[in-house]
Each structure stands twice: as structure tokens, then as C-alpha cells.
């Protein structure tokens, strides 16, 4: 077994471990992992903001309607009745789940946008008063 070399000041930690402990990698990773910065004030269109929940709501509604059609087929068509009765409710529940998730996502995005606007306003006030 190899014994790690002692540091010049006599402590147990190696120079590499000291560097890892005192470095700011945690804070830089947190900042760099964000998709957009507070400092960027670029205006985005409504489609850029809401396109994901709109797509989820649309797909959920389509799957829900497809599930309604398949479920209603079990009432009208006597052949493959068991398949329709199994697949129909599965598509109904999946579509309803996606529909509700998309509809809940929209107010969450609105709340985040309001918080971001407040944060940008406070940052501009702070930079105005402290950078003089």
C-alpha cells in the first residue's frame, strides 16, 4: 500500500484534498447548471415560454380522445370486446394524466416568470445603488 505524502505544514491532508476543499467548484457548478442567468434580460416570446406545456396538453387531449373512442368501440363492436375494454381505460388514464400535468404546469411557469421579473428588478436596484 502506498502512503500519501504529508503536506509541508505537517497536516494529514494532501495538497490535492486541500485544493478540493477550498475551491469554489460547488458554487460554479450551481451557477453553470442553470439554463438562463438572472443577469440576462432577453425577452422571450410566449411560445418559447409555454411551448412545452402546450405540447403536453395537446398530446394528453389527443390520447384522452383516443381512449374515449376505443372505450366506446367496446360498446358497439362485439368482436375484440376484451381488448377494447382493456386498452380504452389505459389510454383514458394516460391522456388524463398528461392533460392535467400540462394544465398545472402553466400556472407554475407564470409564477416563475413573476418571480424572475421581481428578481431582475431587485438586481437592477441593487446595482444602481451599490455601483456608484
N, C-alpha and C positions, 0 to 999 in steps of 0.2 A: 504494500500500500504506500502511496505517495503522500507525504505530509505537506499541506500547503505552506508556502513560505510566510513567515511573520512579517508584518509591516514594519517600517523603520521606527515608528514610535512605540513599538512593543505591544501593541494591542493584538488581539486574536484575529481580527478581520483582515482579509486580504485586500489589496488595493482595488481589485475589481469589485468586491462586495461593497466597499465604501463608496465607490463611484455610483453603484446602482442605488444605494440608499439615499445619497444626497442629490441625485439627479432629478430633474423635473419631468421625467418621462410620463408619469401619470397624468399630469395636467396637460401636457402637449398632446397625449393620446386622446384625452377627452375633448379637447378643442378641435383636433383634426378629424375626429369621427363625426362631427356634426355636418349635416348636409348643407346648411347655409349659416352664415355668420350673422351675428347681431349687427355688425358694422356695415354690412351690405344693405343698402336701402333700394335695391332694384325692385321696381313694381312688376308684379306678375299678373297675368290675366286670370280671369275667373276659371277658365278651362284648365290652366296649369295648376290651379289650387284644388279644384273639385273633380278632376277627371277620374281619379281612382274610385271615389265613392259612387260616382255616376255610372261607371262601368260595372261595379259590383251590384248596384241596384238594378241595372238593366239585365245583367245575366241572371240575377236572382228572380226577377219578374218573369223572364223567359222560361226558366226551369220550373217555376211555380205553375205557369200556364200549361207547360208540357205535362206536368204531373196531374193537373186537373183533367186534361184531355185523356191521358192514359187511364186515370181512375174512372172517368165516365165511359170509356170503352168497355170496362168490365161489366157495366150495366146493359150495354146494347149488343155486344158480341158474345155469344155463348162459347165459342172456341177460344182457347188460351185464357180462360177467365182467371185461373190461379196466377198466371204470370202478370196480368194486368192488376190484380189485387195486391200483388207484392211490389211491383215496380212503381205503381202510381203513388202510393203514400211516401215511398222513399224520395221520389222526385219532388213531391209536395213539401216535405220537410226540409230538404236541401235548399229548394228555392226560397222557402220562407225564411230560413236561416240567413241566406245571403242577402235577401231583401231587407231584413231587419238590421243586419250588420251595417249595410250601406246607409240606411236611413239614420242610424245612430252616429255613424262616422261624420256626417255633415255638421251637426251642431258642435262636435268636438273640434273640427277644423275651424269653425267660426270663432270658438272661444280661444283657440291658439292664436288666430290672427289678431284678435283684440289684445291679447296679452303681448304679442310681438310689437304691435303698434305702441302700446304703453311703454314697453321696454325701450324701444327706439327713441321715444320722446324723452324718457328719463336720461338715456345715454347722451342725447344731444344737449339737454340742460346741464348735465354734469360736465361735459366737455366745454360748454360755454363758460361756466363759472370757474372751473379749475384750470383751464388752459390760458389764462390771462396773464 
